[in-house]
């Protein structure tokens, strides 16, 4: 049976401090698309325009009203505040960040990883 994608809930807010810390770390340390250091300066400008309806914490971003389909550009893992493994993907391209996805690696993990636990 195919898993259905979770519904997206619309939001309109600036990126949070915690989200920005995760995105910045990922850009600087875990790129799968070559150096993405140049995107770090755009992180404070990101706006959250949607979030996953479940409790995973995944969000979609918009910069200057641009939202296009992209691919994973950064891949990392870490632990949430309860010590459970969380997978983390940053979506976008070499010019733009479009999403931050958290996924469970242990069957019950939710939420964002603690930045100090992140690793490639």
C-alpha positions in Angstrom: 0.0 0.0 0.0 1.4 3.4 -1.0 1.8 6.0 1.8 -0.3 9.1 1.1 1.6 12.5 1.5 0.6 14.4 4.6 -1.7 17.4 4.1 -0.1 20.9 4.0 -1.5 23.6 6.3 -1.1 27.2 5.0 1.0 29.6 7.1 2.5 33.0 6.6 5.3 33.8 8.9 9.0 34.5 9.0 11.3 31.6 9.6 11.7 30.8 13.3 15.1 31.1 15.1 15.2 27.3 15.6 14.4 26.6 11.9 17.0 29.1 10.8 19.7 27.5 13.0 18.9 24.1 11.4 18.8 25.4 7.9 22.1 27.4 8.3 23.9 24.4 9.8 22.7 22.2 7.0 23.8 24.6 4.3 27.3 24.9 5.8 27.9 21.2 6.6 25.7 18.7 4.8 25.2 19.7 1.2 24.7 17.0 -1.4 24.8 19.6 -4.2 28.2 21.2 -3.8 29.0 24.2 -1.7 25.8 26.1 -0.7 27.5 28.5 1.7 26.3 31.4 -0.5 22.7 30.6 0.5 23.3 31.2 4.2 22.7 34.9 3.9 19.2 34.3 2.5 18.1 32.2 5.5 16.8 35.2 7.6 14.6 36.3 4.6 12.8 32.9 4.3 9.0 33.0 4.9 7.1 29.9 5.9 4.1 29.5 3.6 3.0 26.0 4.7 3.7 23.3 7.2 2.9 19.6 7.3 -0.4 18.9 9.1 1.2 16.1 11.2 3.5 17.0 14.1 6.8 16.5 12.2 7.6 20.2 11.9 8.3 20.2 8.2 7.8 23.5 6.4 7.7 25.1 2.9 9.5 28.3 2.3 9.0 31.2 -0.1 11.6 33.9 -1.0 10.5 36.9 -3.0 7.3 35.1 -3.9 9.2 32.3 -5.6 8.0 28.7 -5.1 9.0 26.1 -7.7 9.5 22.4 -7.5 13.0 21.5 -6.5 15.0 18.5 -5.1 16.8 17.6 -1.9 20.0 19.7 -1.7 21.1 18.9 1.8 20.7 15.6 3.8 21.5 15.1 7.5 20.4 13.3 10.6 20.1 14.3 14.2 18.2 13.7 17.4 15.2 15.4 18.7 14.9 16.7 22.3 13.9 13.2 23.4 17.1 11.6 21.8 15.2 9.9 18.9 16.7 9.9 15.5 15.3 12.4 13.0 16.2 12.6 9.3 16.4 16.1 7.8 16.2 17.2 4.1 16.6 20.7 2.8 14.8 21.2 -0.5 15.7 23.7 -3.2 18.4 24.4 -5.8 21.7 26.2 -6.0 19.9 29.5 -6.0 16.9 29.0 -3.6 15.7 27.1 -0.5 12.2 25.9 -0.8 11.6 23.5 2.1 12.8 21.9 5.3 11.6 18.3 5.9 11.9 16.3 9.1 11.2 12.6 9.0 11.1 9.8 11.6 13.9 7.3 11.6 12.7 5.3 14.7 9.0 4.8 14.2 7.9 7.4 16.7 10.2 10.4 16.5 8.6 13.8 15.8 9.8 17.4 15.7 13.0 19.1 14.7 16.4 17.9 15.7 18.6 19.7 18.2 21.2 21.6 16.2 24.1 20.3 18.2 23.1 16.7 17.3 23.1 17.3 13.5 25.6 15.3 11.4 26.0 14.4 7.7 
